[in-house]
Amino acid sequence: MDASGTGTHGAHPTSIAELRAVAQPPEVRGRRNAEHWTASLYLRNLSPYLTWLLLKTSISANGVTGLMILVGWSTAFALLIPGIWGAVLALILGQLQMLVDCSDGEVARWRGTSSPAGVFLDKVGHYTTEALIPIVLGIRAAGFPFQAPADYLWTTLGVTLALIIVLNKALNDMVHVARANAGLPKLTDTHGESAPTHGFVSTLRRAARFVPFHRLYHSVELTMLALLAAIVGLFIGDELANRILVVALVPLAFLALVGHFVAIMASKRVRS
């Protein structure tokens, strides 16, 4: 990094093409697990324009990650607005969070300021957002005002769903911690290292591609499901629709957690 704090590049790119070349190298666009499908589908096409604007300011890459965290929390809190409009706002904010999430890394790569602190803050953003959304889904299922003790069932299910989702996310980080403590090299983001080596588990994993319910627990998918429930709620009632959603998500999340654990233990990721 040079004395101006702009790394090996200028303070601002001269074109979007130049920005893409530096901020979106092939190893970023080709990541199998680190890229959400919305990023691969369209957000990486839009993010350089946001990054272009951010680079005109003095905001740091970690500052952009801080914005991502705030947008993520706002996504969850938007669901406190009853009915379809809260779900619509949450869906929009969920997409915005992912867009800002693309830009924070691009700012860091352009300025040469990537750091463990940025990775840590990124984890904080996704963990907290994906814990808050199911908690608020439980509140939506309970309705306002709460009636004790019956409505506490729904808030408890929301918290339970949040816990399962966080544990599922933590499994991947546990793998990296375990390998680091064992002195093993960092994993590459390839299919071979994550694929189960046992025949039965491998078969189940292939079957899950046809019914990918294990992918329902990212903030983007959760906001989409919240909107779907809100649309259904126009016909059967908002509380009932949200209760059906929460009741369906909890056992599926637990099954995804167990399957994820078994897949890790059956893969090369935890083999020396």
N, C-alpha and C positions, 0 to 999 in steps of 0.2 A: 504494500500500500504506500502511496506517495504522501507527501506532507499535507496535501490538500484534503486527504481523506476520501479520495475518489478512486482508489485502487489503481489499476493499470489503464483505466479508461478515462475519458474526459468527464467533466461534471455533468454533461447531458449528451445523449446520443444524437447523431446527426440525422438519423432516419429510423423508422420502425424496423426496417430490415436489419440494420446494425444492432439494434436493441435485441431483436429476436436471436441473432447469431450468438450474442454473449449471454443473454439471460435465459434462453431456452435451448441449451445444447442438447445433442441427441441423448445423452445419458439422463437428462431430465424428462424429455418427452417419451423416452422408451421405458420408464420405470413401470414394472408390472403391478406393484402393490401400492406405491406411494402416491399414484395419481388416481383421483376419483374419476369415475366415468364422465362426469360433467366437464371436468378439465380436459380430458382427451377429446370429448365430443365437440365442445365449442368454447369453453372458458379460456383455454390457452390461446385461442384466436383473438379474444377480446382483451385479455389481461395486459398485453404490451401497451395498449392505449392508456389504461389506467396507470401503469408503471411510468409511462412517458410523463404524465402529469405529476406524479409523485416525485419524480427525479428533479422537477423544477423547483421543488420545495426543499427545506432543510430537514425534513422528517427522516429519521433513520429507519433501517430495515426492521429493527425491533419495535420502533414506533408504529410501523405499518402492521406488524403482528398484533400490537396492542389494539389497533383499530379493528382487526379481525376478531379479537376476543370480544370487544364491545358489541360488534355486529352480531356475533353468535349469541351472546346473552340476550340481545334485543330480539332475536329470532324466537327464543323461548318465551320471553315475556309478552311478545305479541299474541301468543296463544292464550293469554289471560283475557283477551278480548273475546267475549262469547260469540258463537255463531260463525258464519262463513268468512266474515271480513277479517277476523283475527287470524284465521287459517291462511287466507290469501296473503296477508301482510307477512306472516311467518314464512310462507313459501318464497316470496320475493327476497326477504332478508336472508334466508338460507342460501339462495343463489348468490347474493351479494357477498356473504361471508366467504364462499368458496372463491369468488373472484378476487377478493382482497388477499385470500390465502395464497393464490397464485402470484400476486404482485409482490408480497413481502420477500419471497425468495429471489424474485427477479431483481428487485432493488438491491438485495445483498450481493447477488452475483455481479451486477454491473459495477457497484462500488467496491467490490472486494471485501465486504464486511461480514461474510458468513461466520457464524460463531455458535458454540454450544448453547449460549443464552437464547439465541433465536430458535433453535430446535426445541429447547425447554419451553419457551413461551408458546410455540406452536402446539406442543402437546397439551399445555394448560388450556389453550383455547378450545381444542377439540374435545378433551375430556370433560370440561365443565359444560360446554354447550350440549353435548350428547348425554349428559346427566340431567341437565335442567329441563330439556324438552320432555322426556317421559314423566318427570315429576309434574310438570304443568299439564300434560295429558291426563294424569290422574286427577288433577284439580278440575279440569274440564269435565271429566266423567262424573265427578262428585256434584258439580253444579254449585251455584251460589244461591243463597247462603248454605253453608254446611249444616247438616242435621246429624248430630251425634246420637248413637255411635255408627249408624248405618253408613253414612257417607265416608267415614274414615276407612272403610274397606277399599274404596277407589283410590284414595290418596296413598294408602299403604301399597296397593298394587303398583301405582306409579313410581313410588320410591323403590320397590322391589325390582321393577323393570330397569330403572336407572342403575341400580347396583349391578345387575347382571350385565348390562351393556358395558359399564366401566370395567368390570372384571374381564369381559371378553376382549376389550381393547388392550387391557394390561397384559394379557398373555403374550402378545407379540413383543412388548417391551421386556417382559420377563425372559424371553428367549435371548435377547441381546445382552441383558445383564448376566445371565447364566454363562453365555459364551465368553464374555469379557472376563468374568471371574475365573473361568477355566483356562484362560490364556489362548482361546481360539480366535481365529481371524474374523473380521466383520463379515456378515453375510452379504452376498450380492443379491440383487433383486431379480432372481431368476426362478423359473418354474421348477427346475431340477432340485434345488435345495429345499423348497417348501413342499414338494409333492410327497405324499406318504409312500413308504417303501413296502408296506404290507399289502397283500392282494385285496383282502376284504375292505380295509379302510380306503384303499385307492379306488375301489369300485364305488363305495358310498360317496366319495368325493366327486367322482365323475357324475353320479346320479344327481348330486346337489346342484350341478350346473343347469339342470333342466327345471328345478324348482329352487331358485336361489334365495330362499327366505333368510339365509344367514346374512344377506346384504341389506336387510331392511333397517338396520340400526344406526346408520349414519344420519347426521342431521338433515341432509337433503331428502333422503327417503322418508324419514319420520315426518317432515313437513308435508311431503306429498301425501302420505297416509292421513295426516291430520286434515288436509283439504278434502280428500276423498270422504272421510268420515263426516266432515261438515256438509258436503253435498248430500250425502245420504241422510244426514240429520234434517235437511229441509223437508223430508218426507216422513221420517219416523220419529223425529225429535232429536235435538242435539245431544242431550245427555245419554240417551239410549245408544246412539251411534258411537259416541266416544267410549261408552262402557264396553260395547262389542269389540271395539278396536283394542282397548287395553287388555281385555280378557284373552283376545287372540294373540297379542304380542308377547305376553309374559311366558307362556309355555314354549312358544317358538324360539324366544330368546334363550331360554334355558337349554333347549335342544341344540341351538347354535353354539352355545358356550361349551357344552359337553363334546360336541363334534369337533370344535376347534382344538380343545385340549387333546383329544385322541389323535387328531391329525398331526399336531406338533410332536407328540411322543412317537408317532410312527414315521416321522420324517427324518432327514439328515440334519436338521437344524440343531438338534440337541445330541448329536452323536459326535464323539471326539475323533 
